[in-house]
């Protein structure tokens, strides 16, 4: 098995159970203890996990707060980012809207737009837009994640493959210059990747708390996204470094 495949396997196991044992990984991957130790060492250096005696656990940045907690955290920043993102939307646009709490605030900002087509894998966003007569709302099938009420998996990706949109409004769990944009859930990260591939303009929404954070699953490089919208509390140094990659950064004032 290739190193990249082993990394993916280990991270999937961590996502499922929050911890892994070296002995179990040796048996499941059919490799030596030294190989597993080396993989864990490299993944820890990248910030994806923390080594413990006999195995590894998810690091603090990989422990996801529940949806309600996130929805009530950094509200002013998220609302300011959402308003800024809504300015990019024109009547008649076709959009992907990714799951997330900042993207939910964005959905609230576009309800009065005309003749939009919105494709979303987030049930809270779908419910938010369901009473908007000028929005053609499309919800893909897929596996429903409890708590988050998001859809992902092969059926979701199969549905999204059939669409090309004007703009994708995206959310993530972490931004790192070295590791790019990352998320916590493998299935949801795959959906975000598909949205990026099928959109003409990719817009990432991320408040200051996501900066210099790496979580479990990589979504893309920094410059795979056209526009990053953040708030005025974000690191000025990192904003400057992101702009140097060619990505436009818009800072929403609070």
C-alpha angles and dihedrals in degrees: 000000000000120000092245090053091050090051091052092048093050093048092048090053090049091050090053101044106012091233140052135197122223092224092055093047091051090056096043095045095036092228136120126274089246091057092051092046090051092049091050091048092053093045090051090052088054090052097246099118146359123243117234132174108295096000146353142279134202113274121241091262089059095057107098121218114225120266097255092050091051092046090058096043122093090355097164092050093048094048092049091050091048092052091050092050092049089061088068093060120096129193109271096028123144111220143187111210114195123213120269144095097266090050088051090058087048090055089055090055097055101048093106095051117113129243098353124163111209125189113188138168091202119094093198089056092045090052091048091055098037094095094051107104093194095058123084101211122203123186118189122218122248146110114324116224113214116238095012092054090211129144124227142143135081095317092053093049091046090055095047091050088070095060137074115188140188097235139010118207106203140189132200142179099227145015123202128167089220100042102027122213115349139182137194103233120063097208094048091047090056090053091051090051090053091050090053091051094050100046131086093209123029118202121187120201115203133153123217094270091069093060119108090009126127120191134181108288129042116226103179148320117280094253093051085080119071100206132020116195116197138151134264092259091067121110109278091206093055092045088055092048092049091051088053089062089062097258116130112234120202117193116208113214118228 
